[in-house]
Amino acid sequence: MKDILPELEDWLAAGEKIALATVVRTWGSSPRSVGAKMAMTPGGKISGSVSGGCVEGAVYEAGIETLETGQPQLLHFGVADETAWSVGLACGGQIDVFVQPLQAGAFDAQRSLLASGQPFAAATVIRGPAGLPGCQMIVTETGSASGSIDAALDHAVINAAREALKAGESQMIQVQDSPEVEIFLEITGPQPVLVIVGGVHIAIALTQIARVLGYRTVVIDPRKAFGNAGRFPNADQLVQAWPDDAFASLAITANTAVAILTHDPKIDDPALIAALNSPAFYIGALGSTTTQAKRRERLLQAGVSEQQLSRLHGPIGLKSLGARTPEEIALAVMAEIIAVKNQ
């Protein structure tokens, strides 16, 4: 949902009718994973993707039909190996795609939770007796729910959704005593955050790349000439403060990456100490091998342990890219962050 949210908001504001297609199950080699979405309007607007090739065309036609009839559809695409690439499903992959009219209530609930950074599960009936397919409920970790599947099923769905949130994986479920009802539980975790220390040229490109990849970006720099809105129109938050104060004001979680880029020990070292004492999943610092060795000695003298220093990626960025320009270095940094996150 995050990747197509801006288009959905624009279309809704313009009064467009919208159909939403979601990959709910895959087999074999599928080009898109479970949860991938594609939105469409009768006027021919399309956002997102559920696979590629002519599958998108078939999904679009089903979406327009769904808008006309108001009836959701569960589509299955299975392709033989020899024809797989021609329709966008690699190696004979198979996918199930659920197509339904966009529900304003469920969309508003999801948009609100995305804005707040709260994880949630979207429960959607994809198969069942007449009147149930397409029913949706949005459930948070605490068990609060928006919408309803069915009065007799809601309690069981909420419990299943909370368990799925704990596991952190989208899944298909069948509610006990109602085997004819199949429900897709789609898990959306909190938005990943990238904290960038230093409003340098690399940071400008890095905020742009991170934004495209769905990261919320925070730029820290006490120097107003570097950390200002004119330089960082794409940053979600600018913090004009020294690292000690800046990190104390931020909630650094296991969903946070930290990139330290100033090359100035007065800024870098306090930021590194704060980051290495946090649960951030990635911490990287700009600088040559020589700079890293000097930095390491300073941090050890400041009380940072060897174990903590083992978490530091320095020199920062994926080395195999051979990055040289600020934009290439930003790309290498983001590539390394993704590699660490996906380990």
Phi, psi and omega in degrees: 000324184302320187288336181250005183303314182301318180294319179300318179297318180295317182294318179296319179297331180272000178080020181286148167276137187229133170254144183237126178249136182228132173288118183252346180200144178225154172226146177067212183268104179251135182290339176235148183271170176304135181099346178300142187231154174219127178249151183209156178233159178299337180280002176096008177280137180224138175223137180084185184203145175249348175191274182159174177061213185282351174300318178301320179297317179294322179293320178299315180298319178295322179297317179293321176297320179297321178294325181287321185265337185078005183257122177297160179224142172253114184257144176236130177238119176232130188229135178291154183306317187289343180244004188302311186294331183293339179243012171087007177249107186288142171056039175072025180295161177228146177219149167253133181234126179260127183243130182208157171296141177297128180265120186300317182297312180295321180296316180299320179296317180292318179299319180296317180290324176298319180295326181275349180081011181277136173290151179204165175242133173257114180263122182231127176285120179255345178209136180166183179300160181308136179097340181269318180305131182096344177295139186227150175219134178254124187236135178262174180300329181280351181095359176290143187226147174240130183089181183209141172274301179192140184305325183280345185248342189304315183299315180294323180294318179299315179297317179294322179295319180294322177294320178295323177295321177297319180285336179074024183227135173293149183199163176260137179227157169238125183287136180306139180072001176223062185296342180281351180258120179247131186234133175264121176258109181259120183265128174242115180278176178295150180296130177294151184238137173244117176262121181249123178257113181112114181274049183275177184299321179302322183295327179299310178293325183294321178295324180293314180294316181298321180298316179300326182273007173090012180271143168275131186248137177235124179251125180248126173196123180287347183271112185297333179292337181257316185260071181228164185295331178296324179278333187233066179292340182265355179285141178282331181210135174247131180239107179267079183205160175290151187308320181304312181287321182297312182292329178294336182268352183253151175264095179274121183238182176290358178255015185248136170249146181234125177241120185250119197231004190283333185071012181245112183305330180297332179259315185295314187296312177299325178294319180294318179300316179295317182292318182290343175265008181250170178273015181309138183281342180217136175222121180227152181222136179288147177143151179291175178300320178295315178299320180295321181295317178295320179297318181301316180296318179297318182291323177297318178293334179276359176103003176287137184274162176300321180297318178295318180296336179294345179277347187278129175263110181202133358301144185291148173101153180291117188292329186295343179284339181060038186296143179230313181282161178305320180293320178293320178296319177300318178296318179296321178297313182294324178297319180291321178299315179296318180299317179293317181297324185270004180296000000 
